[in-house]
Amino acid sequence: MNRFELHQEAKKRVSKMEFGEPVTNVCAGDGNPTRQGYFVSLDIKSHKNRFGITHRDYTARCTDKRGKFWNTDIQVVFPGHLSLDESREIYAPIHAAQF
């Protein structure tokens, strides 16, 4: 799977998520406090470069339900609170496509 296909699949996956749904950041380590959270919204920010071409940045807004909010790349956010082994298995093809 290439980067474009990963991004398209991620947009479809995250757009189907609902407010309050449990999510996991599959690239975050076990000690990372933003590894597991709850979905808030899909944020899309548009900007134009100096040539007039519009670019869009897609991020998933997440929370810990205790007042902390953060944005995460949509390619690494998956529904459910996944185990560390499940996260590694899902993240392997993403890492291979990116690097």
N, C-alpha and C positions, 0 to 999 in steps of 0.2 A: 504494500500500500504506500502511495506517495503522499507528500505533504498536502496537496490539494484535496485528495480523497479523504484524508484524515480530518481536514478542516470542515469539509462538507458534511461528513458523518457527525462530527461534533456539533455543528449548528443544528442539525436535525434532532440529535439526542437531547441537547440542552433546551431547545425550544419546547420540547414535550414535558419538561419538568415543571412541577407545580410548587407554589409557595409552601415552605415548611417541609418539603421532602428531604429526607436524609441523603447526604452526598459524601463522597470520598475523593480527595485529591490523591490520585494514584502515584504521583511523583514525589509526594512528601514522605519523609521518613517517619519512623515510629514515634520519635519524640517531638515532632512538629505539632504545635497546638492547632494549626489550621488544616491538619490532615483530614479530619472528619468534622462535618458541620451540617448545616441545613440550608437548602436553596432559598434564596430570596427573589432574584430576578436575573434576567439576561440583559446585560447592558451593552448597547451598541453606540459607539462614538464615531462620528464621521469627521474627517478633515481633508482638506485639499492641499496638495503639494504646490510648488511654485509653477508647475506646468498645467494646473487646473484639473489634475486627476484626483478623483475622490477615493479615499481609502477608508475602510471601516475596521475598527478594533472591537472584537467580541470578547467580553469577559462575563463570568458568572459571579454574581454578588452572593456571598454566603454569610452566615452568622453562626455563633455558638449558642444562641438563644439566651445569652446572658449580657447582651449589650455590645459585644465585639462584632464588627463587620469587616469583611475583606473581599477583594476581587481576585479571582483565579482564572487563568487561561482555560477556555472552554474545552480544549483538547485533553485536559487531564482530570476533568470533573466527571465522575460517574455516579449514577444513582445507587443508594444504599450505603450502609456502613460496612465496608469491605475489610477483610483481614489483610495483614501485611503480605502474605503469600499471594492472595488474589490480586492485590494491587501490583505486585511485581510482574505477575503473569500478564496483566492487561497493559502495563506500561512498557514492556519489552518492545513490541512493534512500534509504539510511538517514538521511543528513544532511537530505534534503528532508522526510522524515516527522517527524524530531525538531524541526526548526527551521522 
